[in-house]
């Protein structure tokens, strides 16, 4: 897995991020960097909320 240092420097996770901010950040991260996957806990919560819509 390769770290995209430039992307990380320009795209910090907001402090005390909301669920929506975390989802947005991780989806953009996934598109721009392969240093780590989206956390399982967040993926699970995304799926639960999608099913409630």
C-alpha positions, 0 to 999 in steps of 0.5 A: 500500500502506497501513501499519497503524502501530498493528498494527506497534507492537503486533506486533513480529517476535520477535528471531531468530524461528524459521521458525514464528514468521516464518510466523505473524507474516507471515500475521497481518501480511498480514491486518492491514496492506498495507504489503508482501507476504509475502517470496517466499523465505518463501512458497517455504519455506512451500510446500516444507514444506507439500508434505513433510507 
